[in-house]
Amino acid sequence: MSGTPKRHIKDRIYDTYLARIQRGEISHTDRLVDTAIAAELNVSRMPVRDALMRLTHEGYLTSTTRGFMLPNMQPEQILEIFELRRLLEPRAAALATANLTQADLDALEGAVNEAEKTLETGDVESLHTASEIIRRTWIMAVPNVELRDTILRYMSQTQAVRFATLSDAHSSQVLIELQRQMLNAFTNRNAAHVELVLLRYVLAGEESYRRINGLLDW
């Protein structure tokens, strides 16, 4: 990796560690230390730190005094944020409907197609990636900046739910079917339908999380 142009090193490190997180190769007890990773990869510390800070900003990691770790959210926190998501995300997605460009719709369609392929391949990493593209594409089209930023602040909750649910075949099938419905509603510029599908999507994610974790008393 030492021969890679410097402007690309941090992106390569980001991609490597994002893939490791999505494959479940990093546990909640692992600490990622920038100096140790830099020594292992034979690169300087700064591109490693930049990559880890980007992962932290996106909710994949949290920064501690002894390195970077996966966010360790308690089930109660995750369920409280689900309540926020039920209140905020359907309306936010409806507002985003008119703002989505053709490039956005193409990105959504490509991601939904990739997600559907995983029903046969069982490729959880690809499903993680596709789900993130879908989510980020519509969120970044939300015209209300405060609403958009509020939703982005609980990315770590979304990641925790994905880790818990996307490896479950039943949960994956339900969520992928709703992603296709979401795409159709966005493509038809039907904001009311988008709002309904997003509510169903959040509720399905919550049901799956509760079922997998034995928290169905609600």
N, C-alpha and C positions, 0 to 999 in steps of 0.2 A: 504493500500500500504506500510505501515511502516514495515511489516514483510517480504517484498520482498528482496532477496539478493541485496546488493548495486550495484553489477555489472550489474543488470538487470533494475534498477529503471529508469535510463535515457532513455533506449530503450522503456520502457512502456510509459513513458511520451511523448517521441517522437511519438510513434504510436497513442496515444490518441489525441494529438494536430494535427498531420497530418490528421487524420480522420475527426476531427472537421473542419479543413480548407477545406478539399475536399467536405464535406457535406454543406459548406456555412454557418456554424454556427458562424464563426468569421467574423465580418464586418471590413471595412476599418477604422471605428472609434474606434474599440476596441484596447486597449493597454494590452499586456501581460507582467506582471511584475513578475520577477522570485521569489521575496520574497513572494508576495501574493499567487502565485501558490504553492510554497513550504509549506506555512502555511495551505492552503486549503487541500493539499494532505498529510500533516503531514510527510514531508520528508525534508532533508536538501536542502539548496539553490543550491549547486553545480550541482547535477544531473539535476535539472530543467534548470539551465543555460546552461549546456552542450546540453540538448535536444533542447532548443530554438536556440542556436548557430548553431546546425546542421541544423535545419530548415532554418536558415538564410543563411548558406553556400549553401544550395540547392535551394535557391531562393524563398522559401515560405514566408519568413518573412524578414523584414528589422529592423536593430537595431537603436534605437533613444536614446536620453538622458533620456527619461521617460519610457522606456520599448521597447517591440518588437511589430511591427505592420505589417499588410499586405502591400506589396509594392504598392504604389499608382502611377502607371504609367499613363501618359496622352496618349490619342489616337495617338497623333502625334509621341510620342516615340515608341509606339507599331508598328506603320506602318513603321517607319524608320528601326526598327529591322527586320521586315518582309523582307525588301529589302536585308539586310545582310543574312538572312536565305536563300533566293532564290539563293544568290551567293555562299554561303558556304556549306549548308547542302547536296545538291545533290552530289557534288564532295566528300565530307567527307564520305557519306554513300557508295559511290562506292569504295572508298579506304578501307572501313571496310569490304567489302564483303568477301575477301579472308582470313581475320583474324578471322572471327566468328568461334568459336568452335562448336562442336555438342551440348555441354551444352548450349551455347548461342542460337543456333537454337531451342533447346527444350524449352528454356525460352520464346523465341519469339512466338513459336507456342502456348504454354500455355496461354500467355497473349492475343494473337489474339483470341483464343477460348473464353476466359473470356469476352473480349470486345464484341464479337458477341452475347453472351448470354444476354447482356444488352439491345439489340434491343427488346427483349421480356419483360425483367424485368423492364427496365427503371432505373436501379440502377446506378446513376451518379457517386457515390463514387467508385464503382468497375470499371467503365469506366475510371475514373481518374487514378486509380491505374494501370490498364492494359496499358493505354497509356504511363504512365511514365516508366513502365518496358520496353516497346518496345523501347522508345526513348533512355533510358539510356543504354540498352544492345548494340545497334549498335554504339552509340557514344563512349562507352568505348572500342570498338574494332577498333576505328580509329587509325592508326599507327602514324600519324603526331600529336605529342603531342601539339604543338602550336595551330594547327587547332582545336583539340579536346577541349583544354582549352578555346579557344575563343568562341566556341559554348556553352560551359557550363556556361560562364559568363552571358549569357542573359536568364538563366533559369526563372527568374522572369517574363520576357515577355511571355514565353511559358505558365507559370501558369496563367497569366492574360487572355490569349487567351482561355485556357481551361475553366476557370470559365465562360467566356462569351459565349462559343460556345457549350460545351458538354451537356448542358441542353436542347439544341434545337434539336428536333428529326431529322429534315432534315440534319443538320450539322453532327450529330452523325453518321447517316447512311452512308453519303458520306465518312467520315473519316475512319470509320470501314472497308468499302469496300476497301479503299486504303491501310489500314494496312494489309489486307489479300494479296493484290497484292505485297506489300512490302515483306512480309514473303516468298511468292512464289519466288520472284526474288532473295532474299538472299539465299534461300534453293538451288536454281539452280546455285548459284555462278555466276549470270549474272550481272556483274557490270554496264553495259550500261543500262540495264533495271532498276536496282536499282536507278541509277541516274535520270532516267526519272520519275519513280514513286515518288521519294522523291520530285522532283520539283512539280509534280501534288499535292502532299500532302500539301506542304507549300502553294501553290496557293489556294488550297481548303480551308485551314484554314484562309487565308487572306480574301478570298471572304466571308466566313461565318462571320468573325469578322466585316467586313465592312457592310455586309447586316444587321446584328443584331444591329449595332450601327448607321445605317443610313449614312454610309460613302462610298456609291457606286460610287461616281464620281471619277473614275480613268481610 
